[in-house]
Each structure stands twice: as structure tokens, then as C-alpha cells.
Amino acid sequence: MKITIINGSNRENAQSFRIAKWVKTRLDLNHKDIEVDFVDLREVDMSFVPDEYWAGESKKAKAMAAEYKKIDESDAVIVVTPEWGGLASPVLKHFILMSGYAFAHKPVLVVGVSATPVGGIRPVEDIKHTFKNARGVFMPEPIVINSVNSFALNDKVETEHDEHMFPRVDYSLRLLEQYAKGLKIVRESGVIDHEKFEFGM
Ligand SMILES: Cc1cc2nc3c(=O)[nH]c(=O)nc-3n(C[C@H](O)[C@H](O)[C@H](O)COP(=O)(O)O)c2cc1C
């Protein structure tokens, strides 16, 4: 089984990147048989119009296709999104928008990251709505990390916040693995018809 983690912030010192790496440490520790790949949106140049990507010829379009291949080959995806203006980041939404069917009928665990004590859930809700055509399946045990700068989140439980967060994240990851197994059956059922039903309603 393969799971890809996406860092959804393109800020150089993104907290979302730090959290994405931390989630990877939890997967590496507790799910040794799962292959983990990484998409870092700080490294992906999406400054183009959709037509350029669809034409597929430019350097940027080819680089994007290489990132989507990682999602295509995955059984599940973890999306770490910052809260920006009460929304998920534009680059992350653009990445999902242009993804074709790479995410389709695969479980997506969303992790919302915010610097404030009242943030983190809004980008999780926002990501739900980006999957109309991409057909990623929102996993109903998302993670919300608010006041992110106050939390070290190292390798082991050190603080009261860690005591709350480590089991929560580990639980979501265990569930994600089971959703991945379950939805593989759906993808292999032969029922999915993206030719006839190209776009979601
Ligand atoms: C353009 C922008 C808008 C932001 N808007 C919000 C917001 O609406 N609510 C919030 O809790 N934090 C907001 N923040 C702070 C982020 O939550 C904070 O930067 C956090 O670390 C996650 O973003 P990062 O992964 O890019 O670091 C905003 C940050 C930026 C750069």
C-alpha cells in the first residue's frame, strides 16, 4: 500500500510542511509496511493557465504530471492544508483542480493547520468542496491543529497537547489504512464510469 502526503502551503517556512513531516514520522513508525511518498507544493510551479497543463508540452506541465503520478499510484492521500483567509491555500486547491482522476475514489485525510486558537477547521471544510470532479473521498476523521506555533510535536509525547494529539492522529491513520483497503474494492469493482459521468453534480 502507498500513501502520499501533500504539504499544501507554498510558504518557505510553512508550518504545514512541518506538520506534514511529523505525520510522516507517525506513519513510518506505526505502519512500516506502507510506502510513503511526498508532494511538497513549495516545489511545484503552478503559475500557468489550465490549457497549458492540458497541452502537456511545457516544462511546468511535465513537472506537474510527475507529481500527479505519485497520487495516481497511491491508495490514499493525506492533505495538509494551512488556513489562509478562512480557506485552504489557493495552490492546494489548484493542485486538486487540475488532478484529473488521480484522487478519484481514494480516501483523503485532511489535516487543517492554523496559527490561531480558533482556526484549522475552515480549510478542512473548504477541501471537501474541491473534490466535486476529482472525486477524492473525504475521510470523516480529519485532524485540526490550531495554535500550531505553540506545539513542538516531536518524536514522542512530551506535553499535554501531545497526549491529546498523538493518539488522535494515530487513530486517523489506522482508519485511513482501512478506508484505503475498502475503497480499493470499489475502484476495482468495474462500476466507476468517468466516461459517461465525466463531471460530478
Ligand atoms: C495569506 C495568509 C492568510 C492567513 N489567514 C489566516 C486565517 O484566516 N485564519 C488563521 O487561523 N490563520 C491564518 N493565517 C495564518 C496561518 O494559519 C499560519 O501561517 C499557519 O502557520 C499555517 O500556514 P503555513 O502552513 O503557511 O505556515 C494566514 C496566513 C497567511 C499567509
The ligand as a Gaussian input file, in Angstrom:
#p B3LYP/6-31G(d) Opt

LIG

0 1
 C       -2.274000      34.792000       3.476000
 C       -2.492000      34.233000       4.853000
 C       -3.754000      34.261000       5.416000
 C       -3.974000      33.719000       6.677000
 N       -5.240000      33.680000       7.186000
 C       -5.492000      33.024000       8.341000
 C       -6.829000      32.821000       8.807000
 O       -7.787000      33.241000       8.190000
 N       -7.022000      32.140000       9.956000
 C       -5.979000      31.617000      10.669000
 O       -6.225000      30.998000      11.695000
 N       -4.691000      31.804000      10.268000
 C       -4.428000      32.479000       9.115000
 N       -3.134000      32.610000       8.662000
 C       -2.038000      32.102000       9.473000
 C       -1.766000      30.627000       9.155000
 O       -2.726000      29.840000       9.816000
 C       -0.368000      30.257000       9.590000
 O        0.553000      30.845000       8.704000
 C       -0.134000      28.776000       9.779000
 O        1.210000      28.595000      10.128000
 C       -0.472000      27.888000       8.578000
 O        0.092000      28.354000       7.386000
 P        1.522000      27.847000       6.842000
 O        1.457000      26.369000       6.686000
 O        1.688000      28.551000       5.529000
 O        2.566000      28.245000       7.849000
 C       -2.892000      33.163000       7.401000
 C       -1.615000      33.157000       6.830000
 C       -1.408000      33.658000       5.570000
 C       -0.029000      33.576000       4.956000

